[in-house]
Amino acid sequence: MIIAIDGPAASGKGTLARRLAAALGYAHLDTGKLYRAVGWAVARAGGDPGDPQTAEAAARSLDLGLLGDPALSSDEAGMAASKVAALPGVRAALLDFQRAFAAQPPDGARGAVLDGRDIGTVVCPGADLKVFVTASLEVRAQRRLLELRQNGQDVKEEVVKRDMRERDDRDRTRSVAPLVPADDAVVLDTSLLTPDQALAAVMGLLAKRGQ
């Protein structure tokens, strides 16, 4: 059983995916962290995350131990992730890992929940359920602002909103795996939903499908 959860930054897809996996006893993979780790590794070494050669080399030698680094939640890591994610070589390097995780979830799990931006369209086009999670720019910016401030970062709302708008544009217009809902995805707007309500909505979808 493979469930694909896609959507833009701060839409609530990560929280939904984690809670859904826990409720079902499935393995969970936050694919965005893979790109954040690659982008952050390049930036931390003083390189340019937008340089194809440098970024692809980082993707192919990625240390999965970096996925637990708190720095990956920073806006800088998010912007770096958006740059490396637009590079075909990086996406190819990480694609096999993601597909292997979905096909053979770790620890004997009966299924997998993957969240990202192209799970339903590219990584797992045959997923049993595809959900595209969205929310208004204003709501998403407020969520990200709260998260960053809780992590001790002093940021301004207008900067967060500007960076998010720029990232949205880059993700949606990139030539490789742009951020778009799969044709058979269910679109879930979480602007007015609590995490509990979002989880209930997807559990309801599964129940209707007898899964």
C-alpha positions as CSV (number, residue, x, y, z in Angstrom):
1,M,0.0,0.0,0.0
2,I,1.5,3.3,-1.1
3,I,0.1,6.7,-0.2
4,A,1.4,9.8,-2.0
5,I,1.0,13.2,-0.2
6,D,2.1,16.2,-2.3
7,G,1.8,19.9,-1.9
8,P,3.6,23.3,-1.5
9,A,5.6,24.4,1.6
10,A,3.7,24.7,4.9
11,S,0.5,23.3,3.4
12,G,0.4,20.7,6.2
13,K,1.4,17.8,4.1
14,G,4.3,16.8,6.3
15,T,2.2,16.8,9.5
16,L,-0.6,14.9,7.7
17,A,1.8,12.3,6.3
18,R,3.5,11.6,9.6
19,R,0.2,11.3,11.5
20,L,-1.3,9.1,8.7
21,A,1.6,6.8,8.7
22,A,1.5,6.5,12.5
23,A,-2.3,5.8,12.5
24,L,-1.9,3.1,9.8
25,G,1.4,1.6,11.1
26,Y,3.1,2.5,7.8
27,A,6.6,3.7,7.1
28,H,7.0,7.4,6.4
29,L,9.4,9.2,4.2
30,D,9.7,13.0,4.1
31,T,11.3,13.3,0.6
32,G,11.7,17.0,1.0
33,K,14.3,16.3,3.7
34,L,16.4,14.5,1.1
35,Y,16.5,17.6,-1.1
36,R,17.1,19.8,2.0
37,A,20.0,17.7,3.0
38,V,21.6,17.8,-0.4
39,G,21.1,21.6,-0.7
40,W,22.3,22.2,2.8
41,A,25.4,20.0,2.3
42,V,26.3,22.1,-0.8
43,A,25.6,25.4,0.9
44,R,27.4,24.5,4.1
45,A,30.5,23.6,2.0
46,G,30.4,27.0,0.5
47,G,29.1,25.8,-2.9
48,D,26.2,26.9,-5.1
49,P,23.1,24.7,-4.7
50,G,22.1,25.7,-8.2
51,D,25.3,24.3,-9.8
52,P,24.4,21.0,-11.4
53,Q,27.8,19.3,-11.0
54,T,28.2,20.2,-7.4
55,A,24.6,19.4,-6.4
56,E,24.5,16.0,-8.2
57,A,27.8,15.0,-6.5
58,A,26.3,15.9,-3.2
59,A,23.1,13.9,-3.9
60,R,25.1,10.8,-4.9
61,S,27.2,10.9,-1.8
62,L,24.4,12.0,0.6
63,D,24.9,10.9,4.2
64,L,21.4,9.9,5.4
65,G,22.5,10.7,8.9
66,L,22.1,14.4,7.9
67,L,18.3,13.9,7.8
68,G,18.2,14.5,11.6
69,D,20.0,17.8,11.4
70,P,17.8,20.6,12.9
71,A,19.4,23.0,10.4
72,L,17.3,21.4,7.7
73,S,14.2,23.2,9.0
74,S,15.7,26.6,8.3
75,D,14.5,28.8,5.5
76,E,18.1,28.8,4.1
77,A,17.9,25.0,3.7
78,G,14.5,25.3,2.2
79,M,15.7,27.7,-0.5
80,A,18.7,25.5,-1.2
81,A,16.4,22.5,-1.5
82,S,14.3,24.3,-4.0
83,K,17.4,25.0,-6.2
84,V,18.8,21.5,-6.1
85,A,15.3,20.0,-6.7
86,A,15.1,21.8,-10.1
87,L,18.2,19.9,-11.3
88,P,17.6,16.7,-13.3
89,G,20.8,15.0,-12.1
90,V,19.8,15.5,-8.4
91,R,16.3,14.2,-9.0
92,A,17.6,11.1,-10.8
93,A,20.1,10.4,-8.0
94,L,17.4,10.5,-5.3
95,L,14.6,8.8,-7.3
96,D,15.8,5.2,-6.9
97,F,16.0,5.7,-3.2
98,Q,12.5,7.0,-2.9
99,R,11.0,4.2,-5.1
100,A,12.9,1.5,-3.2
101,F,11.5,2.9,0.1
102,A,8.0,2.8,-1.3
103,A,8.3,-0.7,-2.8
104,Q,10.0,-2.2,0.3
105,P,9.1,-0.2,3.4
106,P,11.6,-0.6,6.2
107,D,11.0,-2.6,9.4
108,G,8.5,-4.9,7.7
109,A,5.8,-2.1,7.5
110,R,2.7,-3.1,5.5
111,G,2.7,0.2,3.5
112,A,4.4,3.5,3.0
113,V,3.4,7.2,3.1
114,L,5.7,9.5,1.1
115,D,5.3,13.2,1.1
116,G,6.9,15.7,-1.2
117,R,6.2,17.6,-4.4
118,D,6.2,15.0,-7.1
119,I,5.3,11.7,-5.4
120,G,2.0,11.1,-7.2
121,T,3.3,12.4,-10.5
122,V,6.8,11.0,-10.8
123,V,8.1,9.0,-7.9
124,C,5.0,6.7,-7.3
125,P,2.6,7.4,-10.2
126,G,0.9,4.0,-9.4
127,A,0.3,4.9,-5.7
128,D,-2.9,3.5,-4.2
129,L,-4.0,6.9,-2.9
130,K,-2.8,10.4,-4.0
131,V,-3.6,13.5,-2.0
132,F,-2.5,17.0,-3.0
133,V,-2.5,19.2,0.1
134,T,-2.8,23.0,-0.4
135,A,-3.6,26.1,1.6
136,S,-3.6,29.9,0.9
137,L,-0.3,31.7,0.8
138,E,-1.3,33.8,3.8
139,V,-2.1,30.7,5.9
140,R,1.1,28.9,4.9
141,A,3.2,32.0,5.6
142,Q,1.8,32.3,9.1
143,R,2.5,28.6,9.7
144,R,6.1,28.9,8.6
145,L,6.6,32.1,10.5
146,L,5.4,30.4,13.7
147,E,7.6,27.4,13.1
148,L,10.7,29.5,12.5
149,R,10.1,31.7,15.6
150,Q,9.6,28.6,17.7
151,N,13.0,27.4,16.5
152,G,14.5,30.7,17.7
153,Q,14.8,32.4,14.3
154,D,14.1,36.1,14.2
155,V,12.3,36.6,10.9
156,K,9.8,39.1,9.5
157,E,6.4,38.0,8.0
158,E,6.9,39.9,4.8
159,V,10.3,38.1,4.2
160,V,8.7,34.7,4.9
161,K,5.8,35.4,2.5
162,R,8.1,36.7,-0.2
163,D,10.5,33.7,0.0
164,M,7.5,31.4,0.0
165,R,6.0,33.0,-3.1
166,E,9.3,32.8,-4.9
167,R,9.7,29.2,-4.0
168,D,6.1,28.4,-5.1
169,D,6.9,30.0,-8.5
170,R,10.1,28.1,-8.9
171,D,8.5,24.8,-7.9
172,R,5.6,25.2,-10.2
173,T,7.5,26.4,-13.3
174,R,10.5,24.1,-13.2
175,S,11.0,22.0,-16.3
176,V,11.6,18.8,-14.3
177,A,8.7,17.4,-12.1
178,P,6.9,20.7,-11.5
179,L,4.6,21.0,-8.5
180,V,1.2,20.0,-9.9
181,P,-1.5,17.7,-8.6
182,A,-1.6,14.3,-10.3
183,D,-4.6,13.8,-12.5
184,D,-6.1,11.3,-10.1
185,A,-5.2,13.1,-6.9
186,V,-7.7,14.3,-4.3
187,V,-7.1,18.0,-3.5
188,L,-7.3,18.8,0.2
189,D,-7.3,22.5,1.2
190,T,-6.2,22.7,4.8
191,S,-6.5,26.5,5.1
192,L,-9.4,26.1,7.6
193,L,-8.6,22.6,8.9
194,T,-6.9,21.5,12.1
195,P,-4.4,18.6,11.8
196,D,-7.0,16.3,13.3
197,Q,-9.6,17.3,10.7
198,A,-7.1,16.8,7.8
199,L,-6.2,13.4,9.1
200,A,-9.9,12.5,9.5
201,A,-10.5,13.6,5.9
202,V,-7.9,11.2,4.5
203,M,-8.9,8.4,6.8
204,G,-12.4,8.9,5.4
205,L,-11.1,8.6,1.8
206,L,-9.4,5.3,2.7
207,A,-12.6,4.0,4.3
208,K,-14.6,4.8,1.2
209,R,-12.2,2.9,-0.9
210,G,-12.2,0.0,1.5
211,Q,-8.6,0.4,2.3
